[in-house]
Amino acid sequence: MKLKATMLAGAAVLAGGFAAGAFAQDAATVAFLMPDQASTRYEEHDFPGFKAEMEKLCKDCKVIYQNANADVNLQQQQFNSVIAQGAKVIVLDPVDSAAAGGLVTLAQSQGVKVIAYDRPIPDTPADFYVSFDNEGIGKAITDSLVAHLKASGVAEGSGVLEINGSPTDAAAGLIRDGIHKGLEGSGFKTLAEFDTPEWAPPKAQEWAAGQITRFGADIKGVVAANDGTAGGAIAAFKAAGVNPVPPVTGNDATIAALQLIISGDQYNTISKPSEIVAAAAANITVQFLKGETPEAKTTLYNTPSELFVPAVITSENIKAEIFDKGIQTAAQVCTGEYADGCKKLGIQ
C-alpha cells in the first residue's frame, strides 16, 4: 500500500545534484529491526513483506534484518551496528518503547531517519510511525466479545479476565487502553488483569491457571491481547479440565489461532496482514531516501503517523476474510484434527 508524498522542497534542483541524490537512494542501506521471536510474524510476514516491497522500489538498496529476541541490550547493539554499517533509514519495532527514545535521539543526531513500526515510541518522536490502530484493536476485540456474551445470555455483572501484552511495549499499552474502553459500561466486570512479560504465552498460561483456581466458573470470558496470550489462556483452561473453554479473544490471526477458532476453542482474532504495514514502511523508507516528506494521515505521540484499520475474525466470517481473500489457505490451516471443522465452515 503506497503512501502519497510531498514534492521535494525547492523547485530548482541542479541536474548533477539530483543525479547524485538518486544514486545515493538506489544504493542506500536500510535496516529492519524487530523486537522478539515470541511471535512468528516477524520472520514469516513482516520482514518478507518489507523486503519484497523494497525490492520493487529500490532494487539496489541493501536491507539489513535483525531480531533482538526480546533483549533490550541486544537491540541497542544491533541499532548501533546498522548505523555503523551506513544505514540511512532504520525501521524499528522496539523491545522497550521507553528505552527506544535514546535510539531515536542517537540516529537523528547522525542524520538517520527512524520509522517506528508497530510499537510507538512515546517519549521521543520518531520521524514517522506506521502500524495498525492498536487502541482500536483492543476495543474491537472487546466489543466483539461483549456482544457475544450478551447474545449468549451471559448475565450482566459476570466477570472476565484481561490478559494484556508486555509492560515495556507501548503498543500493548494502547491495546490495553482499548480493552478498558470496551469493557467500560459493558455490564461485565474485570475479575483480574495481567501484563504479560515479553508477551510470553507460557507466562500468560501460568497466570491464567492461577485465576482459574481462584475464580473457577465465575470466568465467563477472557480478553487476551494477542493470539499467543490467548493460546496460553486456552491451554490453562484445558489443563484444568474446563469444557467448554470460555470465549477467548486474540489478535494477529496466526495459523494456530485460526485453527483454534475453527475448533471452537478461541472466539476471535484480528486479521492484520503484516505485509500491509511492512509495505507502507518500505514506501516511507524510500520517500525518506529521496528526501521527500511522507504524508501523515494522523499524529500519535507527536509523531506523523499512518494507522491501518484491521478486521475482527470469528468463525462466522473466517472463510470470507481469511481464506476467500487468500491470506491463508486450507492446505496451511485445515490439517489433522482441524479438517472436519473446516468442512463444517465451508473452508476447502
TORKOL-4160 file (C-alpha; in steps of 0.2 Angstrom, whole numbers, padded with zeros to 4 digits, m for minus):
348
<pt num="1" X="0000" Y="0000" Z="0000"/>
<pt num="2" X="0008" Y="0016" Z="m0006"/>
<pt num="3" X="0008" Y="0032" Z="0004"/>
<pt num="4" X="0007" Y="0049" Z="m0005"/>
<pt num="5" X="0022" Y="0060" Z="m0004"/>
<pt num="6" X="0025" Y="0079" Z="m0005"/>
<pt num="7" X="0037" Y="0086" Z="m0018"/>
<pt num="8" X="0055" Y="0089" Z="m0014"/>
<pt num="9" X="0057" Y="0106" Z="m0007"/>
<pt num="10" X="0064" Y="0119" Z="m0019"/>
<pt num="11" X="0058" Y="0120" Z="m0037"/>
<pt num="12" X="0076" Y="0122" Z="m0044"/>
<pt num="13" X="0087" Y="0107" Z="m0042"/>
<pt num="14" X="0104" Y="0106" Z="m0051"/>
<pt num="15" X="0104" Y="0091" Z="m0063"/>
<pt num="16" X="0121" Y="0085" Z="m0055"/>
<pt num="17" X="0114" Y="0086" Z="m0038"/>
<pt num="18" X="0098" Y="0077" Z="m0042"/>
<pt num="19" X="0108" Y="0063" Z="m0051"/>
<pt num="20" X="0119" Y="0061" Z="m0035"/>
<pt num="21" X="0104" Y="0060" Z="m0024"/>
<pt num="22" X="0096" Y="0047" Z="m0035"/>
<pt num="23" X="0111" Y="0037" Z="m0035"/>
<pt num="24" X="0113" Y="0038" Z="m0016"/>
<pt num="25" X="0095" Y="0032" Z="m0015"/>
<pt num="26" X="0097" Y="0017" Z="m0027"/>
<pt num="27" X="0112" Y="0011" Z="m0017"/>
<pt num="28" X="0107" Y="0015" Z="0001"/>
<pt num="29" X="0107" Y="0004" Z="0016"/>
<pt num="30" X="0092" Y="0002" Z="0027"/>
<pt num="31" X="0088" Y="m0008" Z="0042"/>
<pt num="32" X="0073" Y="m0018" Z="0048"/>
<pt num="33" X="0075" Y="m0021" Z="0067"/>
<pt num="34" X="0061" Y="m0032" Z="0075"/>
<pt num="35" X="0059" Y="m0035" Z="0094"/>
<pt num="36" X="0057" Y="m0053" Z="0098"/>
<pt num="37" X="0053" Y="m0071" Z="0092"/>
<pt num="38" X="0038" Y="m0074" Z="0104"/>
<pt num="39" X="0028" Y="m0072" Z="0088"/>
<pt num="40" X="0032" Y="m0080" Z="0071"/>
<pt num="41" X="0025" Y="m0065" Z="0062"/>
<pt num="42" X="0042" Y="m0056" Z="0060"/>
<pt num="43" X="0051" Y="m0069" Z="0050"/>
<pt num="44" X="0035" Y="m0076" Z="0041"/>
<pt num="45" X="0026" Y="m0059" Z="0037"/>
<pt num="46" X="0034" Y="m0043" Z="0042"/>
<pt num="47" X="0051" Y="m0044" Z="0035"/>
<pt num="48" X="0047" Y="m0054" Z="0019"/>
<pt num="49" X="0033" Y="m0040" Z="0016"/>
<pt num="50" X="0046" Y="m0026" Z="0019"/>
<pt num="51" X="0060" Y="m0034" Z="0008"/>
<pt num="52" X="0048" Y="m0038" Z="m0006"/>
<pt num="53" X="0042" Y="m0020" Z="m0007"/>
<pt num="54" X="0059" Y="m0013" Z="m0005"/>
<pt num="55" X="0065" Y="m0024" Z="m0020"/>
<pt num="56" X="0051" Y="m0016" Z="m0030"/>
<pt num="57" X="0055" Y="0002" Z="m0025"/>
<pt num="58" X="0074" Y="0001" Z="m0023"/>
<pt num="59" X="0081" Y="m0015" Z="m0031"/>
<pt num="60" X="0099" Y="m0010" Z="m0027"/>
<pt num="61" X="0096" Y="m0005" Z="m0009"/>
<pt num="62" X="0104" Y="m0016" Z="0005"/>
<pt num="63" X="0092" Y="m0021" Z="0018"/>
<pt num="64" X="0098" Y="m0027" Z="0035"/>
<pt num="65" X="0086" Y="m0038" Z="0045"/>
<pt num="66" X="0089" Y="m0042" Z="0064"/>
<pt num="67" X="0079" Y="m0048" Z="0078"/>
<pt num="68" X="0083" Y="m0043" Z="0096"/>
<pt num="69" X="0074" Y="m0059" Z="0104"/>
<pt num="70" X="0066" Y="m0048" Z="0117"/>
<pt num="71" X="0083" Y="m0042" Z="0123"/>
<pt num="72" X="0084" Y="m0023" Z="0126"/>
<pt num="73" X="0103" Y="m0023" Z="0126"/>
<pt num="74" X="0105" Y="m0033" Z="0110"/>
<pt num="75" X="0093" Y="m0021" Z="0101"/>
<pt num="76" X="0104" Y="m0007" Z="0106"/>
<pt num="77" X="0119" Y="m0016" Z="0099"/>
<pt num="78" X="0110" Y="m0020" Z="0083"/>
<pt num="79" X="0105" Y="m0002" Z="0082"/>
<pt num="80" X="0122" Y="0004" Z="0084"/>
<pt num="81" X="0129" Y="m0009" Z="0072"/>
<pt num="82" X="0117" Y="m0004" Z="0057"/>
<pt num="83" X="0122" Y="0014" Z="0059"/>
<pt num="84" X="0140" Y="0009" Z="0058"/>
<pt num="85" X="0136" Y="0000" Z="0043"/>
<pt num="86" X="0129" Y="0016" Z="0035"/>
<pt num="87" X="0110" Y="0013" Z="0037"/>
<pt num="88" X="0101" Y="0029" Z="0031"/>
<pt num="89" X="0084" Y="0024" Z="0037"/>
<pt num="90" X="0080" Y="0012" Z="0052"/>
<pt num="91" X="0063" Y="0004" Z="0054"/>
<pt num="92" X="0062" Y="0000" Z="0072"/>
<pt num="93" X="0050" Y="m0011" Z="0082"/>
<pt num="94" X="0056" Y="m0008" Z="0099"/>
<pt num="95" X="0059" Y="m0021" Z="0113"/>
<pt num="96" X="0056" Y="m0007" Z="0126"/>
<pt num="97" X="0047" Y="0008" Z="0120"/>
<pt num="98" X="0054" Y="0020" Z="0133"/>
<pt num="99" X="0072" Y="0014" Z="0130"/>
<pt num="100" X="0070" Y="0017" Z="0112"/>
<pt num="101" X="0069" Y="0035" Z="0114"/>
<pt num="102" X="0088" Y="0036" Z="0116"/>
<pt num="103" X="0090" Y="0026" Z="0100"/>
<pt num="104" X="0079" Y="0039" Z="0091"/>
<pt num="105" X="0090" Y="0053" Z="0098"/>
<pt num="106" X="0106" Y="0045" Z="0093"/>
<pt num="107" X="0100" Y="0041" Z="0075"/>
<pt num="108" X="0093" Y="0058" Z="0072"/>
<pt num="109" X="0109" Y="0066" Z="0078"/>
<pt num="110" X="0118" Y="0057" Z="0064"/>
<pt num="111" X="0105" Y="0061" Z="0051"/>
<pt num="112" X="0097" Y="0044" Z="0051"/>
<pt num="113" X="0079" Y="0043" Z="0049"/>
<pt num="114" X="0069" Y="0032" Z="0061"/>
<pt num="115" X="0052" Y="0024" Z="0057"/>
<pt num="116" X="0043" Y="0017" Z="0072"/>
<pt num="117" X="0035" Y="0001" Z="0067"/>
<pt num="118" X="0020" Y="m0007" Z="0076"/>
<pt num="119" X="0025" Y="m0001" Z="0093"/>
<pt num="120" X="0026" Y="0018" Z="0095"/>
<pt num="121" X="0040" Y="0027" Z="0104"/>
<pt num="122" X="0030" Y="0039" Z="0116"/>
<pt num="123" X="0044" Y="0049" Z="0124"/>
<pt num="124" X="0055" Y="0054" Z="0108"/>
<pt num="125" X="0046" Y="0057" Z="0092"/>
<pt num="126" X="0052" Y="0046" Z="0078"/>
<pt num="127" X="0052" Y="0053" Z="0060"/>
<pt num="128" X="0037" Y="0043" Z="0056"/>
<pt num="129" X="0026" Y="0029" Z="0064"/>
<pt num="130" X="0017" Y="0016" Z="0054"/>
<pt num="131" X="0006" Y="0002" Z="0062"/>
<pt num="132" X="m0012" Y="m0005" Z="0064"/>
<pt num="133" X="m0023" Y="0005" Z="0076"/>
<pt num="134" X="m0018" Y="m0003" Z="0092"/>
<pt num="135" X="m0031" Y="0005" Z="0103"/>
<pt num="136" X="m0044" Y="0002" Z="0090"/>
<pt num="137" X="m0039" Y="m0017" Z="0090"/>
<pt num="138" X="m0041" Y="m0018" Z="0109"/>
<pt num="139" X="m0058" Y="m0010" Z="0108"/>
<pt num="140" X="m0064" Y="m0020" Z="0093"/>
<pt num="141" X="m0059" Y="m0037" Z="0101"/>
<pt num="142" X="m0068" Y="m0032" Z="0117"/>
<pt num="143" X="m0083" Y="m0026" Z="0109"/>
<pt num="144" X="m0084" Y="m0042" Z="0099"/>
<pt num="145" X="m0083" Y="m0052" Z="0115"/>
<pt num="146" X="m0096" Y="m0042" Z="0124"/>
<pt num="147" X="m0108" Y="m0043" Z="0110"/>
<pt num="148" X="m0105" Y="m0062" Z="0110"/>
<pt num="149" X="m0108" Y="m0064" Z="0129"/>
<pt num="150" X="m0124" Y="m0054" Z="0128"/>
<pt num="151" X="m0130" Y="m0064" Z="0113"/>
<pt num="152" X="m0126" Y="m0080" Z="0123"/>
<pt num="153" X="m0137" Y="m0074" Z="0138"/>
<pt num="154" X="m0122" Y="m0072" Z="0150"/>
<pt num="155" X="m0129" Y="m0061" Z="0164"/>
<pt num="156" X="m0123" Y="m0043" Z="0166"/>
<pt num="157" X="m0112" Y="m0042" Z="0181"/>
<pt num="158" X="m0102" Y="m0058" Z="0176"/>
<pt num="159" X="m0083" Y="m0057" Z="0176"/>
<pt num="160" X="m0070" Y="m0059" Z="0163"/>
<pt num="161" X="m0051" Y="m0060" Z="0164"/>
<pt num="162" X="m0040" Y="m0047" Z="0155"/>
<pt num="163" X="m0023" Y="m0053" Z="0148"/>
<pt num="164" X="m0013" Y="m0038" Z="0142"/>
<pt num="165" X="0004" Y="m0038" Z="0132"/>
<pt num="166" X="0021" Y="m0034" Z="0138"/>
<pt num="167" X="0023" Y="m0019" Z="0150"/>
<pt num="168" X="0038" Y="m0012" Z="0141"/>
<pt num="169" X="0028" Y="m0012" Z="0124"/>
<pt num="170" X="0019" Y="0005" Z="0121"/>
<pt num="171" X="0008" Y="m0004" Z="0108"/>
<pt num="172" X="0002" Y="m0016" Z="0122"/>
<pt num="173" X="m0002" Y="m0001" Z="0132"/>
<pt num="174" X="m0013" Y="0006" Z="0118"/>
<pt num="175" X="m0022" Y="m0011" Z="0116"/>
<pt num="176" X="m0025" Y="m0012" Z="0135"/>
<pt num="177" X="m0032" Y="0006" Z="0134"/>
<pt num="178" X="m0044" Y="0000" Z="0120"/>
<pt num="179" X="m0049" Y="m0015" Z="0130"/>
<pt num="180" X="m0053" Y="m0004" Z="0145"/>
<pt num="181" X="m0064" Y="0007" Z="0134"/>
<pt num="182" X="m0073" Y="m0009" Z="0128"/>
<pt num="183" X="m0076" Y="m0015" Z="0145"/>
<pt num="184" X="m0081" Y="0001" Z="0152"/>
<pt num="185" X="m0100" Y="0002" Z="0153"/>
<pt num="186" X="m0102" Y="m0016" Z="0145"/>
<pt num="187" X="m0110" Y="m0023" Z="0161"/>
<pt num="188" X="m0096" Y="m0035" Z="0164"/>
<pt num="189" X="m0083" Y="m0034" Z="0177"/>
<pt num="190" X="m0064" Y="m0037" Z="0176"/>
<pt num="191" X="m0060" Y="m0051" Z="0189"/>
<pt num="192" X="m0041" Y="m0049" Z="0187"/>
<pt num="193" X="m0029" Y="m0041" Z="0175"/>
<pt num="194" X="m0011" Y="m0046" Z="0170"/>
<pt num="195" X="0003" Y="m0038" Z="0160"/>
<pt num="196" X="0012" Y="m0052" Z="0151"/>
<pt num="197" X="0031" Y="m0050" Z="0152"/>
<pt num="198" X="0038" Y="m0051" Z="0134"/>
<pt num="199" X="0021" Y="m0057" Z="0128"/>
<pt num="200" X="0027" Y="m0074" Z="0133"/>
<pt num="201" X="0012" Y="m0087" Z="0131"/>
<pt num="202" X="0019" Y="m0098" Z="0145"/>
<pt num="203" X="0018" Y="m0084" Z="0157"/>
<pt num="204" X="0000" Y="m0080" Z="0151"/>
<pt num="205" X="m0004" Y="m0098" Z="0154"/>
<pt num="206" X="0004" Y="m0099" Z="0171"/>
<pt num="207" X="m0006" Y="m0083" Z="0177"/>
<pt num="208" X="m0022" Y="m0089" Z="0169"/>
<pt num="209" X="m0020" Y="m0106" Z="0178"/>
<pt num="210" X="m0020" Y="m0097" Z="0195"/>
<pt num="211" X="m0035" Y="m0087" Z="0190"/>
<pt num="212" X="m0045" Y="m0102" Z="0186"/>
<pt num="213" X="m0041" Y="m0109" Z="0203"/>
<pt num="214" X="m0046" Y="m0093" Z="0211"/>
<pt num="215" X="m0062" Y="m0089" Z="0201"/>
<pt num="216" X="m0067" Y="m0105" Z="0193"/>
<pt num="217" X="m0084" Y="m0105" Z="0184"/>
<pt num="218" X="m0086" Y="m0086" Z="0188"/>
<pt num="219" X="m0074" Y="m0083" Z="0172"/>
<pt num="220" X="m0086" Y="m0080" Z="0158"/>
<pt num="221" X="m0073" Y="m0074" Z="0145"/>
<pt num="222" X="m0055" Y="m0069" Z="0143"/>
<pt num="223" X="m0050" Y="m0053" Z="0134"/>
<pt num="224" X="m0032" Y="m0058" Z="0128"/>
<pt num="225" X="m0022" Y="m0045" Z="0119"/>
<pt num="226" X="m0014" Y="m0057" Z="0106"/>
<pt num="227" X="m0015" Y="m0074" Z="0099"/>
<pt num="228" X="0000" Y="m0080" Z="0109"/>
<pt num="229" X="m0008" Y="m0075" Z="0126"/>
<pt num="230" X="m0024" Y="m0082" Z="0120"/>
<pt num="231" X="m0017" Y="m0098" Z="0117"/>
<pt num="232" X="m0009" Y="m0098" Z="0134"/>
<pt num="233" X="m0025" Y="m0095" Z="0142"/>
<pt num="234" X="m0034" Y="m0109" Z="0132"/>
<pt num="235" X="m0021" Y="m0121" Z="0137"/>
<pt num="236" X="m0023" Y="m0117" Z="0155"/>
<pt num="237" X="m0042" Y="m0120" Z="0154"/>
<pt num="238" X="m0039" Y="m0136" Z="0145"/>
<pt num="239" X="m0026" Y="m0142" Z="0158"/>
<pt num="240" X="m0039" Y="m0138" Z="0171"/>
<pt num="241" X="m0052" Y="m0149" Z="0163"/>
<pt num="242" X="m0064" Y="m0134" Z="0159"/>
<pt num="243" X="m0075" Y="m0139" Z="0145"/>
<pt num="244" X="m0081" Y="m0129" Z="0135"/>
<pt num="245" X="m0067" Y="m0116" Z="0136"/>
<pt num="246" X="m0075" Y="m0098" Z="0139"/>
<pt num="247" X="m0074" Y="m0087" Z="0124"/>
<pt num="248" X="m0056" Y="m0080" Z="0122"/>
<pt num="249" X="m0051" Y="m0065" Z="0111"/>
<pt num="250" X="m0035" Y="m0064" Z="0101"/>
<pt num="251" X="m0025" Y="m0053" Z="0089"/>
<pt num="252" X="m0014" Y="m0057" Z="0074"/>
<pt num="253" X="m0023" Y="m0071" Z="0065"/>
<pt num="254" X="m0009" Y="m0083" Z="0067"/>
<pt num="255" X="m0012" Y="m0101" Z="0060"/>
<pt num="256" X="m0013" Y="m0108" Z="0077"/>
<pt num="257" X="m0027" Y="m0095" Z="0082"/>
<pt num="258" X="m0036" Y="m0098" Z="0066"/>
<pt num="259" X="m0036" Y="m0117" Z="0070"/>
<pt num="260" X="m0042" Y="m0113" Z="0087"/>
<pt num="261" X="m0057" Y="m0103" Z="0080"/>
<pt num="262" X="m0061" Y="m0117" Z="0068"/>
<pt num="263" X="m0061" Y="m0129" Z="0083"/>
<pt num="264" X="m0072" Y="m0118" Z="0094"/>
<pt num="265" X="m0058" Y="m0115" Z="0107"/>
<pt num="266" X="m0055" Y="m0097" Z="0103"/>
<pt num="267" X="m0068" Y="m0084" Z="0099"/>
<pt num="268" X="m0060" Y="m0071" Z="0089"/>
<pt num="269" X="m0044" Y="m0064" Z="0082"/>
<pt num="270" X="m0039" Y="m0049" Z="0072"/>
<pt num="271" X="m0034" Y="m0050" Z="0054"/>
<pt num="272" X="m0020" Y="m0038" Z="0051"/>
<pt num="273" X="m0009" Y="m0044" Z="0037"/>
<pt num="274" X="0008" Y="m0038" Z="0042"/>
<pt num="275" X="0013" Y="m0036" Z="0024"/>
<pt num="276" X="0002" Y="m0021" Z="0023"/>
<pt num="277" X="0011" Y="m0011" Z="0036"/>
<pt num="278" X="0028" Y="m0018" Z="0031"/>
<pt num="279" X="0025" Y="m0012" Z="0013"/>
<pt num="280" X="0019" Y="0005" Z="0020"/>
<pt num="281" X="0036" Y="0006" Z="0030"/>
<pt num="282" X="0045" Y="0002" Z="0014"/>
<pt num="283" X="0037" Y="0016" Z="0004"/>
<pt num="284" X="0040" Y="0028" Z="0018"/>
<pt num="285" X="0058" Y="0022" Z="0019"/>
<pt num="286" X="0061" Y="0026" Z="0000"/>
<pt num="287" X="0052" Y="0043" Z="0002"/>
<pt num="288" X="0065" Y="0047" Z="0015"/>
<pt num="289" X="0079" Y="0041" Z="0005"/>
<pt num="290" X="0073" Y="0053" Z="m0009"/>
<pt num="291" X="0072" Y="0067" Z="0003"/>
<pt num="292" X="0053" Y="0068" Z="0002"/>
<pt num="293" X="0041" Y="0071" Z="0017"/>
<pt num="294" X="0029" Y="0056" Z="0018"/>
<pt num="295" X="0011" Y="0062" Z="0021"/>
<pt num="296" X="0004" Y="0059" Z="0038"/>
<pt num="297" X="m0014" Y="0054" Z="0040"/>
<pt num="298" X="m0014" Y="0057" Z="0059"/>
<pt num="299" X="m0002" Y="0061" Z="0073"/>
<pt num="300" X="0002" Y="0050" Z="0088"/>
<pt num="301" X="0014" Y="0054" Z="0102"/>
<pt num="302" X="0019" Y="0070" Z="0092"/>
<pt num="303" X="0024" Y="0058" Z="0078"/>
<pt num="304" X="0017" Y="0059" Z="0060"/>
<pt num="305" X="0008" Y="0043" Z="0058"/>
<pt num="306" X="m0001" Y="0031" Z="0047"/>
<pt num="307" X="m0013" Y="0019" Z="0056"/>
<pt num="308" X="m0022" Y="0005" Z="0047"/>
<pt num="309" X="m0039" Y="m0002" Z="0052"/>
<pt num="310" X="m0040" Y="m0021" Z="0054"/>
<pt num="311" X="m0054" Y="m0034" Z="0054"/>
<pt num="312" X="m0061" Y="m0044" Z="0068"/>
<pt num="313" X="m0062" Y="m0063" Z="0064"/>
<pt num="314" X="m0074" Y="m0075" Z="0071"/>
<pt num="315" X="m0080" Y="m0092" Z="0065"/>
<pt num="316" X="m0094" Y="m0083" Z="0056"/>
<pt num="317" X="m0083" Y="m0073" Z="0044"/>
<pt num="318" X="m0066" Y="m0083" Z="0044"/>
<pt num="319" X="m0069" Y="m0091" Z="0027"/>
<pt num="320" X="m0073" Y="m0074" Z="0019"/>
<pt num="321" X="m0060" Y="m0064" Z="0027"/>
<pt num="322" X="m0045" Y="m0076" Z="0028"/>
<pt num="323" X="m0047" Y="m0090" Z="0015"/>
<pt num="324" X="m0058" Y="m0081" Z="0001"/>
<pt num="325" X="m0045" Y="m0066" Z="0002"/>
<pt num="326" X="m0030" Y="m0078" Z="0001"/>
<pt num="327" X="m0022" Y="m0073" Z="0017"/>
<pt num="328" X="m0021" Y="m0091" Z="0022"/>
<pt num="329" X="m0025" Y="m0107" Z="0013"/>
<pt num="330" X="m0035" Y="m0123" Z="0018"/>
<pt num="331" X="m0019" Y="m0133" Z="0015"/>
<pt num="332" X="m0010" Y="m0122" Z="0028"/>
<pt num="333" X="m0023" Y="m0122" Z="0041"/>
<pt num="334" X="m0035" Y="m0137" Z="0039"/>
<pt num="335" X="m0023" Y="m0150" Z="0044"/>
<pt num="336" X="m0026" Y="m0165" Z="0055"/>
<pt num="337" X="m0039" Y="m0163" Z="0068"/>
<pt num="338" X="m0045" Y="m0146" Z="0061"/>
<pt num="339" X="m0050" Y="m0154" Z="0044"/>
<pt num="340" X="m0068" Y="m0158" Z="0050"/>
<pt num="341" X="m0071" Y="m0141" Z="0057"/>
<pt num="342" X="m0065" Y="m0133" Z="0041"/>
<pt num="343" X="m0078" Y="m0143" Z="0031"/>
<pt num="344" X="m0092" Y="m0138" Z="0043"/>
<pt num="345" X="m0087" Y="m0119" Z="0039"/>
<pt num="346" X="m0086" Y="m0122" Z="0020"/>
<pt num="347" X="m0067" Y="m0120" Z="0020"/>
<pt num="348" X="m0059" Y="m0131" Z="0007"/>
